[in-house]
Amino acid sequence: MQNSDNLKSLHSTSPDLKTLIQPNQSITLLKALHILTVDGKLNQDSRRKLKQVTHLINFIAPLLSEVLVNNPNPTIVDHGAGKSYLGFILYDLLLKQHAAGQVVGIETRADLVEKSKVLAADCGFDRMDFQHLSVEQSITSDALPKTVDIVTALHACNTATDDAIQFGLKKQAKYMVLVPCCQAEVAEVLRKHKNESFGKTPLSEIWRHPIHTREFGSQITNVLRCLQLEAAGYSVTVTELVGWEHSMKNELIIAKYTGQKRKNATERLDAILSEFNLQDLQTRFLA
Ligand SMILES: C[S@@+](CC[C@H](N)C(=O)[O-])C[C@H]1O[C@@H](n2cnc3c(N)ncnc32)[C@H](O)[C@@H]1O
C-alpha cells in the first residue's frame, strides 16, 4: 500500500491523527519504531509519545530553518536518545529533504544504539549516526564534531540534561532544546543540608515533607539551569511541551545563543545556591 493510502485509512479511523501525522511522514518508519502497530493503529502510550515528539519537532522546525540560512550542513545532537523516536522523526520530516545535515543520537544502552543503527540503514537515513556514549563522555569524544548547531535532550535521565547543557556550551550550540526528566541530585543536596537550613529561613518548610523537597528540587534545578544558560549568553524561553495530562515531565526549555550574557544571572545563581545551602553544586551550574 502507498504511504498516502495508509495515511488515509489511519485518518479515517482516528481523525485526531490528522494533526499528529503529516502527509509527508513515513508510515513505514512509524511502524518500524513501533509507534504504529503493524495494522497501523496507535495505543495510548505510543499516542502520547508521538504527541510529545511531534510537538517538540514543531518547536525545532523554525530553529532549524534559521540555522540553515547560514549553515547548509547543520548537526543536531540528541542526548539520551533511547529508541531515537525524536531523531528518526526529525530526520524524516525535516532533514531528509535536504542534501546535507546530520542527526547524532547519544545513548548509554548499547542495544538501543545497535537497533537504531540497523533501522537507520534500513530506512536509508545515511546522515544519522548513533554513539554508545554517556552525555558526559560525548563532551570530549572525538566521535563528535567540534561545534554543533542544535542540542536536544528529551527526558534524558537525572543529570544527563545538565551534561547536555555542558555539551552545548562546549560545542557552541546555537540552540538547546531541553525537556528535563526528574533530577534527583539537587534534592539530595537539599536533604543533606536539611538541618543547617532549618531555622535559617521560613523556606525551610520545603524540607518538612519529602514530596515537597523532591518536587522543589526539580523546579529549582530548572531555574538554576536557565540562569546558567543566561549567564553563558543564551536567551531562554520556558513553556509546556504538551498538555499536563500527557506527561508530568513537561517543561520545555529553549535556549538561543545571542552572545549577550544576562548581567545578574551569575549573581542570582550564586545567591540561590547559598540561600538553599546548595553550594556543593556550584560547579554543576557553571556557565
Ligand atoms: C527516559 S528515556 C528517554 C528516551 C528518549 N529521549 C525519548 O524521549 O523517547 C532516557 C534515555 O536516556 C538514556 N540515558 C540515561 N542517562 C544517560 C546518560 N548519562 N548519557 C546518555 N544516555 C543516558 C537512557 O538509557 C534512556 O534510554
The ligand as a Tripos MOL2 file, in Angstrom:
@<TRIPOS>MOLECULE
LIG
   27    29     1     0     0
SMALL
NO_CHARGES

@<TRIPOS>ATOM
      1 C1         13.5110    8.3130   29.6130 C.3       1 LIG1
      2 S1         14.4990    7.7620   28.2900 S.3       1 LIG1
      3 C2         14.0960    8.9240   27.0270 C.3       1 LIG1
      4 C3         14.4550    8.4190   25.6670 C.3       1 LIG1
      5 C4         14.0890    9.3390   24.5160 C.3       1 LIG1
      6 N1         14.7790   10.6140   24.5760 N.3       1 LIG1
      7 C5         12.6080    9.5440   24.4500 C.2       1 LIG1
      8 O1         12.1210   10.5810   24.9180 O.co2     1 LIG1
      9 O2         11.9280    8.6350   23.9760 O.co2     1 LIG1
     10 C6         16.1180    8.2580   28.7750 C.3       1 LIG1
     11 C7         17.2350    7.5930   27.9510 C.3       1 LIG1
     12 O3         18.4660    8.2200   28.3250 O.3       1 LIG1
     13 C8         19.4610    7.2260   28.4690 C.3       1 LIG1
     14 N2         20.4330    7.7950   29.4070 N.ar      1 LIG1
     15 C9         20.3220    7.9500   30.7430 C.ar      1 LIG1
     16 N3         21.3970    8.5660   31.2650 N.ar      1 LIG1
     17 C10        22.2190    8.8140   30.2170 C.ar      1 LIG1
     18 C11        23.4900    9.4360   30.1010 C.ar      1 LIG1
     19 N4         24.1010    9.9300   31.1620 N.pl3     1 LIG1
     20 N5         24.0410    9.5210   28.8790 N.ar      1 LIG1
     21 C12        23.4040    9.0360   27.7780 C.ar      1 LIG1
     22 N6         22.1980    8.4420   27.8270 N.ar      1 LIG1
     23 C13        21.6130    8.3240   29.0210 C.ar      1 LIG1
     24 C14        18.7220    6.0170   28.9850 C.3       1 LIG1
     25 O4         19.4030    4.8070   28.7040 O.3       1 LIG1
     26 C15        17.4070    6.1270   28.2220 C.3       1 LIG1
     27 O5         17.4460    5.4320   27.0120 O.3       1 LIG1
@<TRIPOS>BOND
     1     1     2 1
     2     2     3 1
     3     2    10 1
     4     3     4 1
     5     4     5 1
     6     5     6 1
     7     5     7 1
     8     7     8 2
     9     7     9 1
    10    10    11 1
    11    11    12 1
    12    11    26 1
    13    12    13 1
    14    13    14 1
    15    13    24 1
    16    14    15 ar
    17    14    23 ar
    18    15    16 ar
    19    16    17 ar
    20    17    18 ar
    21    17    23 ar
    22    18    19 1
    23    18    20 ar
    24    20    21 ar
    25    21    22 ar
    26    22    23 ar
    27    24    25 1
    28    24    26 1
    29    26    27 1
@<TRIPOS>SUBSTRUCTURE
     1 LIG1         1 GROUP 0 **** ****
